[in-house]
Amino acid sequence: MNDAAELGRLIRESRLRKGMSLAQLAAAVGRSSSSVRRWERGEVPPAKAIVGDLAAALDLEVSDLDALRPVAPSPETPDPPDDPPAEEPKHTTLEQPIAAAV
C-alpha cells in the first residue's frame, strides 16, 4: 500500500472511530465533503496548511499525518523532462517566382 492510500485509510478509520460523517469532518477543517472523500480514497493528500486542524479533529498527532504525506521534490532537483526538446522548426521562404501575367 502506498503512503497516499495509507494516509487515506488512517483518516477514514479515525473519522469513523470518532463517529463523524464526511460532512462533519469537512466542517471541522473548513473543507468540502468531496475533499475529505478524495483524501480517504488516497487520491490527493490534505493540504499541509490544514494538517494541524485535521489532526486535532481526529485526535491524532500531526506527526502521524505528516509521516504519510507525500514528499514534494526538492527545488534543487528539477524533474527530468518528459520529452526530448523539440527541434527548431524549419522555415521556408515565402518568396516564390512570380509567373508572368498572361
ZATI-310905 format. One record per atom (N, C-alpha, C): chain; x, y, z; residue in three letters; residue number from 1; atom name. Coordinates in steps of 0.1 Angstrom, whole numbers, plus 2048, in hexadecimal, padded with zeros to 3 digits. Atoms other than C-alpha are relative to their C-alpha. Layout:
N
+------+-----+-----+-----+------+-----+------+
: unit :  c1 :  c2 :  c3 : code : pos : site :
+------+-----+-----+-----+------+-----+------+
:    A :   X :   Y :   Z :  Ala : NUM :   CA :
...
+------+-----+-----+-----+------+-----+------+
***
This chain:
102
+------+-----+-----+-----+------+-----+------+
: unit :  c1 :  c2 :  c3 : code : pos : site :
+------+-----+-----+-----+------+-----+------+
:    A : 809 : 7F4 : 800 :  Met :   1 :    N :
:    A : 800 : 800 : 800 :  Met :   1 :   CA :
:    A : 809 : 80C : 800 :  Met :   1 :    C :
:    A : 7F8 : 7F4 : 801 :  Asn :   2 :    N :
:    A : 80E : 822 : 7F7 :  Asn :   2 :   CA :
:    A : 7FC : 80A : 80B :  Asn :   2 :    C :
:    A : 802 : 7F6 : 7F5 :  Asp :   3 :    N :
:    A : 810 : 840 : 80F :  Asp :   3 :   CA :
:    A : 7F3 : 807 : 7FF :  Asp :   3 :    C :
:    A : 80D : 7F9 : 802 :  Ala :   4 :    N :
:    A : 7F2 : 852 : 800 :  Ala :   4 :   CA :
:    A : 7F4 : 7F7 : 804 :  Ala :   4 :    C :
:    A : 80B : 809 : 7FC :  Ala :   5 :    N :
:    A : 7DC : 833 : 804 :  Ala :   5 :   CA :
:    A : 800 : 7FE : 80F :  Ala :   5 :    C :
:    A : 7FF : 802 : 7F1 :  Glu :   6 :    N :
:    A : 7E9 : 82E : 828 :  Glu :   6 :   CA :
:    A : 7FB : 80C : 807 :  Glu :   6 :    C :
:    A : 805 : 7F4 : 7FA :  Leu :   7 :    N :
:    A : 7E3 : 852 : 830 :  Leu :   7 :   CA :
:    A : 7F1 : 801 : 800 :  Leu :   7 :    C :
:    A : 80F : 800 : 801 :  Gly :   8 :    N :
:    A : 7BF : 84F : 823 :  Gly :   8 :   CA :
:    A : 7FA : 7F6 : 809 :  Gly :   8 :    C :
:    A : 805 : 80B : 7F7 :  Arg :   9 :    N :
:    A : 7BA : 82F : 837 :  Arg :   9 :   CA :
:    A : 800 : 806 : 80E :  Arg :   9 :    C :
:    A : 7FF : 7FA : 7F3 :  Leu :  10 :    N :
:    A : 7C6 : 841 : 856 :  Leu :  10 :   CA :
:    A : 7F5 : 80A : 803 :  Leu :  10 :    C :
:    A : 80A : 7F5 : 7FE :  Ile :  11 :    N :
:    A : 7AF : 85F : 851 :  Ile :  11 :   CA :
:    A : 7F2 : 7FA : 801 :  Ile :  11 :    C :
:    A : 80D : 806 : 800 :  Arg :  12 :    N :
:    A : 791 : 849 : 849 :  Arg :  12 :   CA :
:    A : 7FD : 7F8 : 80D :  Arg :  12 :    C :
:    A : 802 : 808 : 7F3 :  Glu :  13 :    N :
:    A : 796 : 831 : 867 :  Glu :  13 :   CA :
:    A : 7FF : 809 : 80C :  Glu :  13 :    C :
:    A : 800 : 7F7 : 7F4 :  Ser :  14 :    N :
:    A : 79C : 84E : 87F :  Ser :  14 :   CA :
:    A : 7F2 : 808 : 800 :  Ser :  14 :    C :
:    A : 80D : 7FA : 801 :  Arg :  15 :    N :
:    A : 77C : 860 : 872 :  Arg :  15 :   CA :
:    A : 7F5 : 7F7 : 805 :  Arg :  15 :    C :
:    A : 80A : 80A : 7FC :  Leu :  16 :    N :
:    A : 767 : 841 : 876 :  Leu :  16 :   CA :
:    A : 801 : 7FD : 80F :  Leu :  16 :    C :
:    A : 7FE : 803 : 7F2 :  Arg :  17 :    N :
:    A : 776 : 83A : 898 :  Arg :  17 :   CA :
:    A : 7F9 : 80B : 809 :  Arg :  17 :    C :
:    A : 806 : 7F4 : 7F9 :  Lys :  18 :    N :
:    A : 76A : 85D : 8A3 :  Lys :  18 :   CA :
:    A : 7F1 : 801 : 7FE :  Lys :  18 :    C :
:    A : 80E : 7FF : 803 :  Gly :  19 :    N :
:    A : 748 : 857 : 894 :  Gly :  19 :   CA :
:    A : 7FC : 80C : 7F8 :  Gly :  19 :    C :
:    A : 802 : 7F4 : 808 :  Met :  20 :    N :
:    A : 74C : 874 : 87C :  Met :  20 :   CA :
:    A : 7FC : 7FC : 7F2 :  Met :  20 :    C :
:    A : 803 : 801 : 80E :  Ser :  21 :    N :
:    A : 73C : 877 : 85A :  Ser :  21 :   CA :
:    A : 80A : 807 : 7F8 :  Ser :  21 :    C :
:    A : 7F7 : 7F8 : 809 :  Leu :  22 :    N :
:    A : 74F : 884 : 83C :  Leu :  22 :   CA :
:    A : 7FD : 80F : 802 :  Leu :  22 :    C :
:    A : 804 : 7F2 : 7FF :  Ala :  23 :    N :
:    A : 73C : 8A4 : 83F :  Ala :  23 :   CA :
:    A : 804 : 806 : 80D :  Ala :  23 :    C :
:    A : 7FC : 7FB : 7F3 :  Gln :  24 :    N :
:    A : 744 : 8A8 : 864 :  Gln :  24 :   CA :
:    A : 80F : 803 : 800 :  Gln :  24 :    C :
:    A : 7F2 : 7FE : 801 :  Leu :  25 :    N :
:    A : 769 : 8A3 : 85E :  Leu :  25 :   CA :
:    A : 804 : 80C : 7F7 :  Leu :  25 :    C :
:    A : 7FE : 7F5 : 809 :  Ala :  26 :    N :
:    A : 768 : 8BA : 840 :  Ala :  26 :   CA :
:    A : 7FE : 80E : 807 :  Ala :  26 :    C :
:    A : 803 : 7F4 : 7F9 :  Ala :  27 :    N :
:    A : 758 : 8D5 : 855 :  Ala :  27 :   CA :
:    A : 80A : 804 : 80B :  Ala :  27 :    C :
:    A : 7F6 : 7FE : 7F5 :  Ala :  28 :    N :
:    A : 771 : 8D0 : 871 :  Ala :  28 :   CA :
:    A : 80E : 806 : 7FB :  Ala :  28 :    C :
:    A : 7F4 : 7FC : 806 :  Val :  29 :    N :
:    A : 78E : 8D7 : 859 :  Val :  29 :   CA :
:    A : 7FF : 80B : 7F5 :  Val :  29 :    C :
:    A : 802 : 7F6 : 80A :  Gly :  30 :    N :
:    A : 77E : 8F0 : 842 :  Gly :  30 :   CA :
:    A : 801 : 7FC : 7F2 :  Gly :  30 :    C :
:    A : 7FF : 805 : 80E :  Arg :  31 :    N :
:    A : 77D : 8DB : 823 :  Arg :  31 :   CA :
:    A : 7F3 : 7FA : 7FC :  Arg :  31 :    C :
:    A : 80D : 806 : 805 :  Ser :  32 :    N :
:    A : 762 : 8CA : 80E :  Ser :  32 :   CA :
:    A : 801 : 7F1 : 803 :  Ser :  32 :    C :
:    A : 801 : 80E : 7FE :  Ser :  33 :    N :
:    A : 756 : 8A7 : 813 :  Ser :  33 :   CA :
:    A : 807 : 7F8 : 7F5 :  Ser :  33 :    C :
:    A : 7F9 : 807 : 80C :  Ser :  34 :    N :
:    A : 763 : 89E : 7F0 :  Ser :  34 :   CA :
:    A : 80F : 800 : 802 :  Ser :  34 :    C :
:    A : 7F1 : 800 : 7FE :  Ser :  35 :    N :
:    A : 786 : 8A9 : 7FB :  Ser :  35 :   CA :
:    A : 803 : 7F5 : 80A :  Ser :  35 :    C :
:    A : 7FE : 80B : 7F6 :  Val :  36 :    N :
:    A : 784 : 892 : 81A :  Val :  36 :   CA :
:    A : 7FF : 7F2 : 7F9 :  Val :  36 :    C :
:    A : 801 : 80D : 807 :  Arg :  37 :    N :
:    A : 778 : 876 : 803 :  Arg :  37 :   CA :
:    A : 80C : 7FD : 7F8 :  Arg :  37 :    C :
:    A : 7F4 : 802 : 808 :  Arg :  38 :    N :
:    A : 795 : 87B : 7EC :  Arg :  38 :   CA :
:    A : 80D : 7FC : 808 :  Arg :  38 :    C :
:    A : 7F5 : 803 : 7F7 :  Trp :  39 :    N :
:    A : 7AE : 87A : 80A :  Trp :  39 :   CA :
:    A : 7FF : 7F1 : 804 :  Trp :  39 :    C :
:    A : 802 : 80D : 7FB :  Glu :  40 :    N :
:    A : 79E : 85A : 816 :  Glu :  40 :   CA :
:    A : 803 : 7F5 : 7F5 :  Glu :  40 :    C :
:    A : 7FD : 809 : 80B :  Arg :  41 :    N :
:    A : 7A1 : 84A : 7F4 :  Arg :  41 :   CA :
:    A : 80E : 7FF : 7FC :  Arg :  41 :    C :
:    A : 7F2 : 7FF : 803 :  Gly :  42 :    N :
:    A : 7C5 : 853 : 7F2 :  Gly :  42 :   CA :
:    A : 803 : 807 : 7F3 :  Gly :  42 :    C :
:    A : 7FE : 7FA : 80D :  Glu :  43 :    N :
:    A : 7C0 : 868 : 7D3 :  Glu :  43 :   CA :
:    A : 809 : 80D : 801 :  Glu :  43 :    C :
:    A : 7F8 : 7F4 : 7FD :  Val :  44 :    N :
:    A : 7CF : 888 : 7E2 :  Val :  44 :   CA :
:    A : 803 : 801 : 80F :  Val :  44 :    C :
:    A : 7FE : 7FE : 7F2 :  Pro :  45 :    N :
:    A : 7DF : 890 : 803 :  Pro :  45 :   CA :
:    A : 7F9 : 80D : 805 :  Pro :  45 :    C :
:    A : 805 : 7F3 : 7FB :  Pro :  46 :    N :
:    A : 7D0 : 8AB : 81A :  Pro :  46 :   CA :
:    A : 80C : 80A : 7FF :  Pro :  46 :    C :
:    A : 7F6 : 7F5 : 801 :  Ala :  47 :    N :
:    A : 7E2 : 8CD : 816 :  Ala :  47 :   CA :
:    A : 808 : 801 : 80D :  Ala :  47 :    C :
:    A : 7F7 : 7FF : 7F4 :  Lys :  48 :    N :
:    A : 7FF : 8D2 : 82E :  Lys :  48 :   CA :
:    A : 7FA : 80A : 80A :  Lys :  48 :    C :
:    A : 805 : 7F5 : 7F8 :  Ala :  49 :    N :
:    A : 7EE : 8F1 : 83B :  Ala :  49 :   CA :
:    A : 7F5 : 7FB : 80A :  Ala :  49 :    C :
:    A : 80B : 804 : 7F8 :  Ile :  50 :    N :
:    A : 7D1 : 8DD : 84A :  Ile :  50 :   CA :
:    A : 803 : 7F3 : 808 :  Ile :  50 :    C :
:    A : 7FD : 80C : 7F9 :  Val :  51 :    N :
:    A : 7E3 : 8BF : 858 :  Val :  51 :   CA :
:    A : 7FE : 801 : 80F :  Val :  51 :    C :
:    A : 802 : 7FE : 7F1 :  Gly :  52 :    N :
:    A : 7E3 : 8CE : 87B :  Gly :  52 :   CA :
:    A : 7F1 : 7FF : 804 :  Gly :  52 :    C :
:    A : 80E : 801 : 7FE :  Asp :  53 :    N :
:    A : 7BD : 8D3 : 879 :  Asp :  53 :   CA :
:    A : 7FB : 7F2 : 7FF :  Asp :  53 :    C :
:    A : 804 : 80E : 803 :  Leu :  54 :    N :
:    A : 7B8 : 8B0 : 86B :  Leu :  54 :   CA :
:    A : 804 : 7F7 : 80C :  Leu :  54 :    C :
:    A : 7FB : 808 : 7F5 :  Ala :  55 :    N :
:    A : 7CD : 8A0 : 886 :  Ala :  55 :   CA :
:    A : 7F8 : 803 : 80D :  Ala :  55 :    C :
:    A : 808 : 7FD : 7F5 :  Ala :  56 :    N :
:    A : 7BA : 8B3 : 8A1 :  Ala :  56 :   CA :
:    A : 7F2 : 7FB : 7FF :  Ala :  56 :    C :
:    A : 80E : 805 : 802 :  Ala :  57 :    N :
:    A : 798 : 8AA : 893 :  Ala :  57 :   CA :
:    A : 800 : 7F0 : 802 :  Ala :  57 :    C :
:    A : 800 : 80E : 7FF :  Leu :  58 :    N :
:    A : 7A2 : 885 : 892 :  Leu :  58 :   CA :
:    A : 808 : 7FA : 80C :  Leu :  58 :    C :
:    A : 7F8 : 804 : 7F4 :  Asp :  59 :    N :
:    A : 7B6 : 884 : 8B3 :  Asp :  59 :   CA :
:    A : 80C : 7F8 : 7FC :  Asp :  59 :    C :
:    A : 7F3 : 806 : 805 :  Leu :  60 :    N :
:    A : 7D6 : 87B : 8A0 :  Leu :  60 :   CA :
:    A : 80B : 80A : 803 :  Leu :  60 :    C :
:    A : 7F4 : 7F7 : 800 :  Glu :  61 :    N :
:    A : 7F9 : 889 : 8A2 :  Glu :  61 :   CA :
:    A : 803 : 805 : 7F2 :  Glu :  61 :    C :
:    A : 7FC : 7FA : 80D :  Val :  62 :    N :
:    A : 804 : 8A0 : 886 :  Val :  62 :   CA :
:    A : 80B : 7F7 : 7FA :  Val :  62 :    C :
:    A : 7F5 : 808 : 806 :  Ser :  63 :    N :
:    A : 823 : 88A : 882 :  Ser :  63 :   CA :
:    A : 7FA : 7F3 : 7FA :  Ser :  63 :    C :
:    A : 806 : 80D : 806 :  Asp :  64 :    N :
:    A : 80C : 86B : 87B :  Asp :  64 :   CA :
:    A : 7FC : 803 : 7F2 :  Asp :  64 :    C :
:    A : 805 : 7FD : 80E :  Leu :  65 :    N :
:    A : 7FD : 87D : 85D :  Leu :  65 :   CA :
:    A : 80C : 805 : 7F7 :  Leu :  65 :    C :
:    A : 7F4 : 7FB : 808 :  Asp :  66 :    N :
:    A : 81E : 88E : 852 :  Asp :  66 :   CA :
:    A : 808 : 7F4 : 7FB :  Asp :  66 :    C :
:    A : 7F7 : 80B : 803 :  Ala :  67 :    N :
:    A : 830 : 86D : 852 :  Ala :  67 :   CA :
:    A : 7FB : 7F9 : 7F3 :  Ala :  67 :    C :
:    A : 806 : 807 : 80B :  Leu :  68 :    N :
:    A : 818 : 860 : 837 :  Leu :  68 :   CA :
:    A : 7FE : 809 : 7F4 :  Leu :  68 :    C :
:    A : 802 : 7F7 : 80B :  Arg :  69 :    N :
:    A : 816 : 880 : 822 :  Arg :  69 :   CA :
:    A : 80B : 7FE : 7F5 :  Arg :  69 :    C :
:    A : 7F5 : 801 : 80A :  Pro :  70 :    N :
:    A : 828 : 87D : 800 :  Pro :  70 :   CA :
:    A : 80A : 80C : 801 :  Pro :  70 :    C :
:    A : 7F5 : 7F6 : 800 :  Val :  71 :    N :
:    A : 849 : 890 : 7FF :  Val :  71 :   CA :
:    A : 801 : 806 : 7F3 :  Val :  71 :    C :
:    A : 7FE : 7F9 : 80D :  Ala :  72 :    N :
:    A : 84B : 8AB : 7E5 :  Ala :  72 :   CA :
:    A : 80F : 800 : 7FC :  Ala :  72 :    C :
:    A : 7F2 : 800 : 805 :  Pro :  73 :    N :
:    A : 86A : 8AB : 7CF :  Pro :  73 :   CA :
:    A : 807 : 80C : 805 :  Pro :  73 :    C :
:    A : 7F8 : 7F5 : 7FC :  Ser :  74 :    N :
:    A : 886 : 8C1 : 7DB :  Ser :  74 :   CA :
:    A : 801 : 80A : 7F4 :  Ser :  74 :    C :
:    A : 7FE : 7F6 : 80B :  Pro :  75 :    N :
:    A : 889 : 8E2 : 7C7 :  Pro :  75 :   CA :
:    A : 80D : 7FF : 7FA :  Pro :  75 :    C :
:    A : 7F3 : 802 : 806 :  Glu :  76 :    N :
:    A : 8AD : 8DA : 7C2 :  Glu :  76 :   CA :
:    A : 801 : 7F5 : 7F6 :  Glu :  76 :    C :
:    A : 801 : 80C : 808 :  Thr :  77 :    N :
:    A : 8A4 : 8BA : 7B0 :  Thr :  77 :   CA :
:    A : 7F5 : 802 : 7F6 :  Thr :  77 :    C :
:    A : 80B : 7FE : 809 :  Pro :  78 :    N :
:    A : 890 : 8C3 : 791 :  Pro :  78 :   CA :
:    A : 7FC : 7F3 : 7FA :  Pro :  78 :    C :
:    A : 806 : 80C : 806 :  Asp :  79 :    N :
:    A : 879 : 8A9 : 782 :  Asp :  79 :   CA :
:    A : 807 : 7FE : 7F2 :  Asp :  79 :    C :
:    A : 7FB : 802 : 80D :  Pro :  80 :    N :
:    A : 887 : 899 : 763 :  Pro :  80 :   CA :
:    A : 7F6 : 803 : 7F6 :  Pro :  80 :    C :
:    A : 80A : 7FD : 80A :  Pro :  81 :    N :
:    A : 877 : 8A4 : 743 :  Pro :  81 :   CA :
:    A : 7F9 : 7F4 : 7FB :  Pro :  81 :    C :
:    A : 808 : 80B : 805 :  Asp :  82 :    N :
:    A : 85B : 88E : 736 :  Asp :  82 :   CA :
:    A : 804 : 7FC : 7F2 :  Asp :  82 :    C :
:    A : 7FD : 802 : 80E :  Asp :  83 :    N :
:    A : 864 : 892 : 712 :  Asp :  83 :   CA :
:    A : 80D : 807 : 7FC :  Asp :  83 :    C :
:    A : 7F3 : 7F9 : 804 :  Pro :  84 :    N :
:    A : 885 : 89B : 700 :  Pro :  84 :   CA :
:    A : 7FC : 80D : 7FA :  Pro :  84 :    C :
:    A : 804 : 7F3 : 806 :  Pro :  85 :    N :
:    A : 886 : 8BF : 6F5 :  Pro :  85 :   CA :
:    A : 7FC : 7FF : 7F2 :  Pro :  85 :    C :
:    A : 805 : 800 : 80E :  Ala :  86 :    N :
:    A : 874 : 8C6 : 6D5 :  Ala :  86 :   CA :
:    A : 80B : 807 : 7F7 :  Ala :  86 :    C :
:    A : 7F7 : 7FA : 80A :  Glu :  87 :    N :
:    A : 888 : 8CE : 6B6 :  Glu :  87 :   CA :
:    A : 7FB : 80E : 7FC :  Glu :  87 :    C :
:    A : 804 : 7F3 : 805 :  Glu :  88 :    N :
:    A : 889 : 8F1 : 6A9 :  Glu :  88 :   CA :
:    A : 7F8 : 7FE : 7F3 :  Glu :  88 :    C :
:    A : 808 : 801 : 80C :  Pro :  89 :    N :
:    A : 86E : 8F5 : 68F :  Pro :  89 :   CA :
:    A : 808 : 805 : 7F4 :  Pro :  89 :    C :
:    A : 7FA : 7FC : 80D :  Lys :  90 :    N :
:    A : 87B : 8F7 : 66B :  Lys :  90 :   CA :
:    A : 7F7 : 80A : 7F9 :  Lys :  90 :    C :
:    A : 807 : 7F6 : 807 :  His :  91 :    N :
:    A : 871 : 917 : 65B :  His :  91 :   CA :
:    A : 802 : 800 : 7F1 :  His :  91 :    C :
:    A : 7FE : 800 : 80F :  Thr :  92 :    N :
:    A : 86B : 918 : 636 :  Thr :  92 :   CA :
:    A : 7FD : 80E : 7FC :  Thr :  92 :    C :
:    A : 802 : 7F2 : 804 :  Thr :  93 :    N :
:    A : 86C : 938 : 623 :  Thr :  93 :   CA :
:    A : 7F2 : 801 : 7F9 :  Thr :  93 :    C :
:    A : 80D : 7FD : 806 :  Leu :  94 :    N :
:    A : 84B : 947 : 618 :  Leu :  94 :   CA :
:    A : 802 : 806 : 7F2 :  Leu :  94 :    C :
:    A : 7FE : 7FA : 80D :  Glu :  95 :    N :
:    A : 85B : 956 : 5F9 :  Glu :  95 :   CA :
:    A : 7FF : 7F6 : 7F6 :  Glu :  95 :    C :
:    A : 802 : 809 : 80B :  Gln :  96 :    N :
:    A : 850 : 945 : 5DA :  Gln :  96 :   CA :
:    A : 802 : 808 : 7F3 :  Gln :  96 :    C :
:    A : 7FF : 7F9 : 80C :  Pro :  97 :    N :
:    A : 858 : 94E : 5B7 :  Pro :  97 :   CA :
:    A : 7F2 : 804 : 7FB :  Pro :  97 :    C :
:    A : 80D : 7FB : 805 :  Ile :  98 :    N :
:    A : 83C : 963 : 5A8 :  Ile :  98 :   CA :
:    A : 7FF : 7FC : 7F2 :  Ile :  98 :    C :
:    A : 803 : 804 : 80E :  Ala :  99 :    N :
:    A : 82D : 954 : 589 :  Ala :  99 :   CA :
:    A : 7FC : 80C : 7F8 :  Ala :  99 :    C :
:    A : 803 : 7F5 : 809 :  Ala : 100 :    N :
:    A : 82B : 96B : 56C :  Ala : 100 :   CA :
:    A : 7F1 : 801 : 7FE :  Ala : 100 :    C :
:    A : 80F : 7FE : 803 :  Ala : 101 :    N :
:    A : 808 : 97A : 567 :  Ala : 101 :   CA :
:    A : 7FD : 7FC : 7F2 :  Ala : 101 :    C :
:    A : 804 : 804 : 80E :  Val : 102 :    N :
:    A : 7F7 : 96C : 549 :  Val : 102 :   CA :
:    A : 7F8 : 80A : 7FA :  Val : 102 :    C :
+------+-----+-----+-----+------+-----+------+
***
